Amino acid sequence: MSTPDEIDELREEILLTLHAASSRGLPVEVVSRGLSRAGYTAPESLVHTQLELLERKGKVRKISSALNPAAHRWSLTDDGHRLLAEEGLA
């Protein structure tokens, strides 16, 4: 997974995976498993990097646990939902 088009497809699939999840969000491990089931072979580290990039762009947010700050989940923002709707994906 190295071309810009492949990375764009991966980001889109990440957004779709989070869209299908509850508003509580998903941990990166679960996002990675969902991508794998959808046919994407991306290491968890790449998925995490893409989630951080999408967070900087305002499409996803990191939700930290009050009990364990190291454990966090990722959730789609309103802007992320809008983007998927504009693209006709959700």
Secondary structure, 3 states (H helix, E strand, C coil): CCCHHHHHHHHHHHHHHHHHCCCCCECHHHHHHHHHHCCCCCCHHHHHHHHHHHHHCCCEEEEECCCCCCCEEEEECHHHHHHHHHCCCC
